[in-house]
């Protein structure tokens, strides 16, 4: 639609071309993206009291390596120092 001066308004051109001008709000929601393959969200693990006691006993043995024991049981070594 042309104005009185015969020119097309910038808003009309933007609307026709699908361009958003400042002051307009984009209201179309995009679907959530799936997480990349192979990635899982981290959750806090909870270990049983028996598992904890077992690891503590293993670390009390002479010559035991806390890091090796932790690695063998799938936990970080700093958890055994707490």
Biopython code that builds the backbone (N, CA, C, O; Angstrom):
import numpy as np
from Bio.PDB.StructureBuilder import StructureBuilder

atoms = [
    (1, "UNK", "N", (0.849, -1.171, 0.000)),
    (1, "UNK", "CA", (0.000, 0.000, 0.000)),
    (1, "UNK", "C", (0.898, 1.237, 0.000)),
    (1, "UNK", "O", (1.818, 1.361, 0.808)),
    (2, "UNK", "N", (0.616, 2.105, -0.886)),
    (2, "UNK", "CA", (1.421, 3.315, -1.007)),
    (2, "UNK", "C", (0.780, 4.462, -0.234)),
    (2, "UNK", "O", (-0.441, 4.606, -0.170)),
    (3, "UNK", "N", (1.661, 5.268, 0.350)),
    (3, "UNK", "CA", (1.193, 6.429, 1.098)),
    (3, "UNK", "C", (0.818, 7.576, 0.173)),
    (3, "UNK", "O", (0.808, 7.419, -1.048)),
    (4, "UNK", "N", (0.509, 8.731, 0.758)),
    (4, "UNK", "CA", (0.106, 9.921, 0.008)),
    (4, "UNK", "C", (1.197, 10.348, -0.975)),
    (4, "UNK", "O", (0.915, 10.810, -2.081)),
    (5, "UNK", "N", (2.436, 10.184, -0.547)),
    (5, "UNK", "CA", (3.543, 10.605, -1.404)),
    (5, "UNK", "C", (3.907, 9.552, -2.450)),
    (5, "UNK", "O", (4.845, 9.744, -3.224)),
    (6, "UNK", "N", (3.170, 8.442, -2.475)),
    (6, "UNK", "CA", (3.412, 7.414, -3.470)),
    (6, "UNK", "C", (4.476, 6.400, -3.082)),
    (6, "UNK", "O", (4.803, 5.515, -3.873)),
    (7, "UNK", "N", (5.027, 6.516, -1.864)),
    (7, "UNK", "CA", (6.083, 5.609, -1.410)),
    (7, "UNK", "C", (5.513, 4.528, -0.494)),
    (7, "UNK", "O", (4.485, 4.719, 0.156)),
    (8, "UNK", "N", (6.183, 3.427, -0.459)),
    (8, "UNK", "CA", (5.809, 2.319, 0.414)),
    (8, "UNK", "C", (6.506, 2.531, 1.760)),
    (8, "UNK", "O", (7.687, 2.876, 1.795)),
    (9, "UNK", "N", (5.786, 2.327, 2.865)),
    (9, "UNK", "CA", (6.381, 2.541, 4.186)),
    (9, "UNK", "C", (7.395, 1.445, 4.503)),
    (9, "UNK", "O", (7.307, 0.329, 3.991)),
    (10, "UNK", "N", (8.343, 1.781, 5.344)),
    (10, "UNK", "CA", (9.368, 0.814, 5.760)),
    (10, "UNK", "C", (8.728, -0.367, 6.488)),
    (10, "UNK", "O", (9.192, -1.500, 6.363)),
    (11, "UNK", "N", (7.676, -0.107, 7.236)),
    (11, "UNK", "CA", (6.982, -1.191, 7.946)),
    (11, "UNK", "C", (6.323, -2.158, 6.956)),
    (11, "UNK", "O", (6.315, -3.369, 7.176)),
    (12, "UNK", "N", (5.778, -1.621, 5.879)),
    (12, "UNK", "CA", (5.158, -2.483, 4.867)),
    (12, "UNK", "C", (6.208, -3.361, 4.191)),
    (12, "UNK", "O", (5.968, -4.546, 3.962)),
    (13, "UNK", "N", (7.359, -2.796, 3.874)),
    (13, "UNK", "CA", (8.434, -3.571, 3.259)),
    (13, "UNK", "C", (8.928, -4.638, 4.231)),
    (13, "UNK", "O", (9.146, -5.784, 3.839)),
    (14, "UNK", "N", (9.105, -4.264, 5.500)),
    (14, "UNK", "CA", (9.568, -5.221, 6.504)),
    (14, "UNK", "C", (8.571, -6.357, 6.671)),
    (14, "UNK", "O", (8.962, -7.521, 6.754)),
    (15, "UNK", "N", (7.301, -6.029, 6.722)),
    (15, "UNK", "CA", (6.262, -7.058, 6.886)),
    (15, "UNK", "C", (6.276, -7.994, 5.686)),
    (15, "UNK", "O", (6.180, -9.211, 5.843)),
    (16, "UNK", "N", (6.395, -7.428, 4.483)),
    (16, "UNK", "CA", (6.414, -8.235, 3.271)),
    (16, "UNK", "C", (7.614, -9.174, 3.238)),
    (16, "UNK", "O", (7.499, -10.322, 2.808)),
    (17, "UNK", "N", (8.780, -8.678, 3.700)),
    (17, "UNK", "CA", (10.007, -9.468, 3.663)),
    (17, "UNK", "C", (10.209, -10.335, 4.904)),
    (17, "UNK", "O", (11.184, -11.082, 4.981)),
    (18, "UNK", "N", (9.303, -10.245, 5.871)),
    (18, "UNK", "CA", (9.423, -11.053, 7.085)),
    (18, "UNK", "C", (10.498, -10.564, 8.035)),
    (18, "UNK", "O", (11.038, -11.345, 8.819)),
    (19, "UNK", "N", (10.813, -9.281, 7.972)),
    (19, "UNK", "CA", (11.852, -8.703, 8.828)),
    (19, "UNK", "C", (11.187, -8.038, 10.030)),
    (19, "UNK", "O", (10.161, -7.372, 9.893)),
    (20, "UNK", "N", (11.775, -8.222, 11.196)),
    (20, "UNK", "CA", (11.251, -7.583, 12.397)),
    (20, "UNK", "C", (11.952, -6.259, 12.614)),
    (20, "UNK", "O", (13.178, -6.176, 12.536)),
    (21, "UNK", "N", (11.190, -5.245, 12.880)),
    (21, "UNK", "CA", (11.746, -3.930, 13.187)),
    (21, "UNK", "C", (11.843, -3.764, 14.692)),
    (21, "UNK", "O", (11.112, -4.425, 15.430)),
    (22, "UNK", "N", (12.734, -2.890, 15.169)),
    (22, "UNK", "CA", (12.814, -2.631, 16.615)),
    (22, "UNK", "C", (11.449, -2.238, 17.152)),
    (22, "UNK", "O", (10.698, -1.502, 16.512)),
    (23, "UNK", "N", (11.144, -2.742, 18.337)),
    (23, "UNK", "CA", (9.853, -2.443, 18.945)),
    (23, "UNK", "C", (8.828, -3.541, 18.720)),
    (23, "UNK", "O", (7.779, -3.560, 19.364)),
    (24, "UNK", "N", (9.127, -4.445, 17.818)),
    (24, "UNK", "CA", (8.226, -5.559, 17.602)),
    (24, "UNK", "C", (8.710, -6.756, 18.413)),
    (24, "UNK", "O", (9.907, -6.914, 18.652)),
    (25, "UNK", "N", (7.782, -7.584, 18.826)),
    (25, "UNK", "CA", (8.119, -8.742, 19.639)),
    (25, "UNK", "C", (7.896, -10.005, 18.824)),
    (25, "UNK", "O", (6.853, -10.184, 18.196)),
    (26, "UNK", "N", (8.887, -10.865, 18.846)),
    (26, "UNK", "CA", (8.790, -12.154, 18.166)),
    (26, "UNK", "C", (8.011, -13.103, 19.060)),
    (26, "UNK", "O", (8.457, -13.408, 20.165)),
    (27, "UNK", "N", (6.869, -13.570, 18.611)),
    (27, "UNK", "CA", (6.018, -14.396, 19.461)),
    (27, "UNK", "C", (5.967, -15.861, 19.038)),
    (27, "UNK", "O", (5.314, -16.668, 19.699)),
    (28, "UNK", "N", (6.634, -16.211, 17.964)),
    (28, "UNK", "CA", (6.631, -17.599, 17.509)),
    (28, "UNK", "C", (7.679, -18.362, 18.303)),
    (28, "UNK", "O", (8.857, -18.004, 18.305)),
    (29, "UNK", "N", (7.236, -19.420, 18.980)),
    (29, "UNK", "CA", (8.167, -20.228, 19.771)),
    (29, "UNK", "C", (8.736, -21.343, 18.914)),
    (29, "UNK", "O", (8.019, -21.994, 18.155)),
    (30, "UNK", "N", (10.040, -21.551, 19.050)),
    (30, "UNK", "CA", (10.670, -22.643, 18.338)),
    (30, "UNK", "C", (10.639, -23.887, 19.225)),
    (30, "UNK", "O", (10.700, -23.770, 20.449)),
    (31, "UNK", "N", (10.546, -25.063, 18.631)),
    (31, "UNK", "CA", (10.538, -26.282, 19.454)),
    (31, "UNK", "C", (11.869, -26.431, 20.178)),
    (31, "UNK", "O", (12.902, -26.013, 19.654)),
    (32, "UNK", "N", (11.865, -27.024, 21.381)),
    (32, "UNK", "CA", (13.121, -27.212, 22.118)),
    (32, "UNK", "C", (14.068, -28.110, 21.338)),
    (32, "UNK", "O", (13.650, -29.059, 20.674)),
    (33, "UNK", "N", (15.344, -27.791, 21.434)),
    (33, "UNK", "CA", (16.348, -28.601, 20.747)),
    (33, "UNK", "C", (16.682, -29.824, 21.579)),
    (33, "UNK", "O", (16.760, -29.752, 22.806)),
    (34, "UNK", "N", (16.878, -30.938, 20.909)),
    (34, "UNK", "CA", (17.264, -32.165, 21.598)),
    (34, "UNK", "C", (18.719, -32.048, 22.034)),
    (34, "UNK", "O", (19.528, -31.444, 21.331)),
    (35, "UNK", "N", (19.066, -32.626, 23.200)),
    (35, "UNK", "CA", (20.475, -32.602, 23.596)),
    (35, "UNK", "C", (21.310, -33.410, 22.605)),
    (35, "UNK", "O", (20.802, -34.355, 22.001)),
    (36, "UNK", "N", (22.573, -33.055, 22.431)),
    (36, "UNK", "CA", (23.428, -33.805, 21.498)),
    (36, "UNK", "C", (23.478, -35.282, 21.865)),
    (36, "UNK", "O", (23.387, -35.649, 23.036)),
    (37, "UNK", "N", (23.624, -36.113, 20.857)),
    (37, "UNK", "CA", (23.689, -37.556, 21.096)),
    (37, "UNK", "C", (24.883, -37.886, 21.982)),
    (37, "UNK", "O", (25.969, -37.336, 21.796)),
    (38, "UNK", "N", (24.688, -38.772, 22.934)),
    (38, "UNK", "CA", (25.763, -39.213, 23.805)),
    (38, "UNK", "C", (25.908, -38.381, 25.069)),
    (38, "UNK", "O", (26.705, -38.726, 25.942)),
    (39, "UNK", "N", (25.160, -37.301, 25.187)),
    (39, "UNK", "CA", (25.242, -36.469, 26.379)),
    (39, "UNK", "C", (24.024, -36.723, 27.258)),
    (39, "UNK", "O", (22.896, -36.794, 26.770)),
    (40, "UNK", "N", (24.259, -36.855, 28.520)),
    (40, "UNK", "CA", (23.171, -37.035, 29.472)),
    (40, "UNK", "C", (23.293, -35.948, 30.527)),
    (40, "UNK", "O", (24.383, -35.447, 30.801)),
    (41, "UNK", "N", (22.169, -35.599, 31.105)),
    (41, "UNK", "CA", (22.229, -34.609, 32.168)),
    (41, "UNK", "C", (22.861, -35.245, 33.391)),
    (41, "UNK", "O", (22.649, -36.426, 33.664)),
    (42, "UNK", "N", (23.634, -34.466, 34.125)),
    (42, "UNK", "CA", (24.305, -34.962, 35.324)),
    (42, "UNK", "C", (23.305, -35.015, 36.474)),
    (42, "UNK", "O", (22.564, -34.061, 36.711)),
    (43, "UNK", "N", (23.294, -36.123, 37.174)),
    (43, "UNK", "CA", (22.475, -36.241, 38.364)),
    (43, "UNK", "C", (23.371, -36.639, 39.526)),
    (43, "UNK", "O", (24.407, -37.278, 39.341)),
    (44, "UNK", "N", (22.965, -36.259, 40.695)),
    (44, "UNK", "CA", (23.757, -36.593, 41.872)),
    (44, "UNK", "C", (23.555, -38.069, 42.201)),
    (44, "UNK", "O", (22.425, -38.540, 42.333)),
    (45, "UNK", "N", (24.669, -38.791, 42.333)),
    (45, "UNK", "CA", (24.576, -40.212, 42.670)),
    (45, "UNK", "C", (24.468, -40.368, 44.178)),
    (45, "UNK", "O", (25.046, -39.595, 44.942)),
    (46, "UNK", "N", (23.742, -41.350, 44.578)),
    (46, "UNK", "CA", (23.604, -41.653, 45.999)),
    (46, "UNK", "C", (24.122, -43.071, 46.219)),
    (46, "UNK", "O", (23.631, -44.028, 45.619)),
    (47, "UNK", "N", (25.117, -43.187, 47.087)),
    (47, "UNK", "CA", (25.725, -44.486, 47.352)),
    (47, "UNK", "C", (25.214, -45.020, 48.681)),
    (47, "UNK", "O", (24.964, -44.271, 49.626)),
    (48, "UNK", "N", (25.069, -46.328, 48.723)),
    (48, "UNK", "CA", (24.577, -46.966, 49.944)),
    (48, "UNK", "C", (25.631, -46.879, 51.054)),
    (48, "UNK", "O", (26.817, -46.689, 50.787)),
    (49, "UNK", "N", (25.181, -47.019, 52.277)),
    (49, "UNK", "CA", (26.087, -47.001, 53.431)),
    (49, "UNK", "C", (27.068, -48.171, 53.353)),
    (49, "UNK", "O", (28.232, -48.028, 53.726)),
    (50, "UNK", "N", (26.609, -49.324, 52.872)),
    (50, "UNK", "CA", (27.483, -50.490, 52.751)),
    (50, "UNK", "C", (28.610, -50.224, 51.739)),
    (50, "UNK", "O", (29.756, -50.609, 51.972)),
    (51, "UNK", "N", (28.288, -49.575, 50.636)),
    (51, "UNK", "CA", (29.289, -49.239, 49.623)),
    (51, "UNK", "C", (30.334, -48.293, 50.213)),
    (51, "UNK", "O", (31.532, -48.461, 49.987)),
    (52, "UNK", "N", (29.874, -47.306, 50.964)),
    (52, "UNK", "CA", (30.787, -46.337, 51.578)),
    (52, "UNK", "C", (31.707, -47.010, 52.596)),
    (52, "UNK", "O", (32.906, -46.735, 52.638)),
    (53, "UNK", "N", (31.131, -47.896, 53.418)),
    (53, "UNK", "CA", (31.940, -48.605, 54.417)),
    (53, "UNK", "C", (33.003, -49.465, 53.746)),
    (53, "UNK", "O", (34.147, -49.525, 54.197)),
    (54, "UNK", "N", (32.608, -50.129, 52.661)),
    (54, "UNK", "CA", (33.542, -50.985, 51.920)),
    (54, "UNK", "C", (34.732, -50.172, 51.411)),
    (54, "UNK", "O", (35.876, -50.605, 51.547)),
    (55, "UNK", "N", (34.480, -49.017, 50.835)),
    (55, "UNK", "CA", (35.564, -48.187, 50.310)),
    (55, "UNK", "C", (36.465, -47.664, 51.422)),
    (55, "UNK", "O", (37.683, -47.605, 51.257)),
    (56, "UNK", "N", (35.879, -47.288, 52.542)),
    (56, "UNK", "CA", (36.688, -46.801, 53.666)),
    (56, "UNK", "C", (37.602, -47.914, 54.163)),
    (56, "UNK", "O", (38.774, -47.671, 54.453)),
    (57, "UNK", "N", (37.070, -49.141, 54.263)),
    (57, "UNK", "CA", (37.893, -50.268, 54.718)),
    (57, "UNK", "C", (39.040, -50.541, 53.742)),
    (57, "UNK", "O", (40.155, -50.855, 54.159)),
    (58, "UNK", "N", (38.761, -50.421, 52.454)),
    (58, "UNK", "CA", (39.807, -50.639, 51.459)),
    (58, "UNK", "C", (40.925, -49.608, 51.589)),
    (58, "UNK", "O", (42.098, -49.935, 51.413)),
    (59, "UNK", "N", (40.562, -48.369, 51.895)),
    (59, "UNK", "CA", (41.590, -47.318, 52.010)),
    (59, "UNK", "C", (42.415, -47.456, 53.286)),
    (59, "UNK", "O", (43.513, -46.906, 53.370)),
    (60, "UNK", "N", (41.904, -48.179, 54.278)),
    (60, "UNK", "CA", (42.634, -48.337, 55.541)),
    (60, "UNK", "C", (43.700, -49.421, 55.474)),
    (60, "UNK", "O", (44.510, -49.549, 56.392)),
    (61, "UNK", "N", (43.709, -50.197, 54.405)),
    (61, "UNK", "CA", (44.711, -51.251, 54.272)),
    (61, "UNK", "C", (46.084, -50.625, 54.000)),
    (61, "UNK", "O", (46.184, -49.573, 53.369)),
    (62, "UNK", "N", (47.127, -51.282, 54.481)),
    (62, "UNK", "CA", (48.490, -50.790, 54.295)),
    (62, "UNK", "C", (48.844, -50.738, 52.809)),
    (62, "UNK", "O", (48.635, -51.709, 52.080)),
    (63, "UNK", "N", (49.380, -49.604, 52.367)),
    (63, "UNK", "CA", (49.810, -49.441, 50.984)),
    (63, "UNK", "C", (48.688, -49.167, 49.998)),
    (63, "UNK", "O", (48.915, -49.143, 48.788)),
    (64, "UNK", "N", (47.488, -48.961, 50.499)),
    (64, "UNK", "CA", (46.350, -48.720, 49.616)),
    (64, "UNK", "C", (46.431, -47.317, 49.013)),
    (64, "UNK", "O", (46.806, -46.361, 49.693)),
    (65, "UNK", "N", (46.084, -47.205, 47.760)),
    (65, "UNK", "CA", (46.048, -45.916, 47.073)),
    (65, "UNK", "C", (44.594, -45.468, 46.961)),
    (65, "UNK", "O", (43.772, -46.126, 46.322)),
    (66, "UNK", "N", (44.298, -44.350, 47.587)),
    (66, "UNK", "CA", (42.923, -43.837, 47.564)),
    (66, "UNK", "C", (42.486, -43.572, 46.128)),
    (66, "UNK", "O", (41.363, -43.898, 45.745)),
    (67, "UNK", "N", (43.370, -42.985, 45.343)),
    (67, "UNK", "CA", (43.026, -42.667, 43.953)),
    (67, "UNK", "C", (42.714, -43.932, 43.150)),
    (67, "UNK", "O", (41.769, -43.950, 42.361)),
    (68, "UNK", "N", (43.495, -44.974, 43.348)),
    (68, "UNK", "CA", (43.283, -46.233, 42.618)),
    (68, "UNK", "C", (41.970, -46.882, 43.027)),
    (68, "UNK", "O", (41.221, -47.369, 42.181)),
    (69, "UNK", "N", (41.694, -46.887, 44.320)),
    (69, "UNK", "CA", (40.445, -47.476, 44.822)),
    (69, "UNK", "C", (39.244, -46.714, 44.270)),
    (69, "UNK", "O", (38.268, -47.313, 43.819)),
    (70, "UNK", "N", (39.330, -45.379, 44.313)),
    (70, "UNK", "CA", (38.222, -44.562, 43.811)),
    (70, "UNK", "C", (37.995, -44.820, 42.325)),
    (70, "UNK", "O", (36.859, -45.014, 41.892)),
    (71, "UNK", "N", (39.066, -44.823, 41.551)),
    (71, "UNK", "CA", (38.960, -45.046, 40.120)),
    (71, "UNK", "C", (38.362, -46.417, 39.815)),
    (71, "UNK", "O", (37.536, -46.554, 38.913)),
    (72, "UNK", "N", (38.783, -47.425, 40.568)),
    (72, "UNK", "CA", (38.276, -48.789, 40.351)),
    (72, "UNK", "C", (36.781, -48.899, 40.647)),
    (72, "UNK", "O", (36.102, -49.778, 40.116)),
    (73, "UNK", "N", (36.272, -48.005, 41.494)),
    (73, "UNK", "CA", (34.855, -48.062, 41.871)),
    (73, "UNK", "C", (34.023, -46.959, 41.216)),
    (73, "UNK", "O", (32.857, -46.765, 41.562)),
    (74, "UNK", "N", (34.626, -46.241, 40.271)),
    (74, "UNK", "CA", (33.879, -45.267, 39.483)),
    (74, "UNK", "C", (33.516, -43.983, 40.195)),
    (74, "UNK", "O", (32.509, -43.360, 39.861)),
    (75, "UNK", "N", (34.320, -43.568, 41.180)),
    (75, "UNK", "CA", (34.050, -42.308, 41.855)),
    (75, "UNK", "C", (35.312, -41.453, 41.853)),
    (75, "UNK", "O", (36.406, -41.951, 41.587)),
    (76, "UNK", "N", (35.158, -40.182, 42.146)),
    (76, "UNK", "CA", (36.294, -39.275, 42.214)),
    (76, "UNK", "C", (36.998, -39.466, 43.550)),
    (76, "UNK", "O", (36.349, -39.675, 44.575)),
    (77, "UNK", "N", (38.324, -39.395, 43.538)),
    (77, "UNK", "CA", (39.107, -39.630, 44.751)),
    (77, "UNK", "C", (38.784, -38.651, 45.868)),
    (77, "UNK", "O", (38.886, -39.008, 47.042)),
    (78, "UNK", "N", (38.395, -37.421, 45.532)),
    (78, "UNK", "CA", (38.108, -36.456, 46.589)),
    (78, "UNK", "C", (36.893, -36.852, 47.432)),
    (78, "UNK", "O", (36.738, -36.359, 48.549)),
    (79, "UNK", "N", (36.043, -37.721, 46.924)),
    (79, "UNK", "CA", (34.902, -38.184, 47.717)),
    (79, "UNK", "C", (35.349, -39.075, 48.880)),
    (79, "UNK", "O", (34.687, -39.126, 49.916)),
    (80, "UNK", "N", (36.465, -39.769, 48.706)),
    (80, "UNK", "CA", (36.963, -40.630, 49.782)),
    (80, "UNK", "C", (37.670, -39.825, 50.856)),
    (80, "UNK", "O", (37.805, -40.303, 51.982)),
    (81, "UNK", "N", (38.118, -38.640, 50.551)),
    (81, "UNK", "CA", (38.802, -37.811, 51.533)),
    (81, "UNK", "C", (37.833, -37.047, 52.410)),
    (81, "UNK", "O", (38.232, -36.506, 53.441)),
    (82, "UNK", "N", (36.579, -36.991, 52.028)),
    (82, "UNK", "CA", (35.607, -36.223, 52.823)),
    (82, "UNK", "C", (35.221, -36.945, 54.087)),
    (82, "UNK", "O", (34.415, -36.437, 54.866)),
]
sb = StructureBuilder()
sb.init_structure("model")
sb.init_model(0)
sb.init_chain("A")
sb.init_seg("    ")
for serial, (resi, resn, name, xyz) in enumerate(atoms, 1):
    if name == "N":
        sb.init_residue(resn, " ", resi, " ")
    sb.init_atom(name, np.array(xyz, "f"), 0.0, 1.0, " ", f" {name:<3s}", serial, name[0])
structure = sb.get_structure()
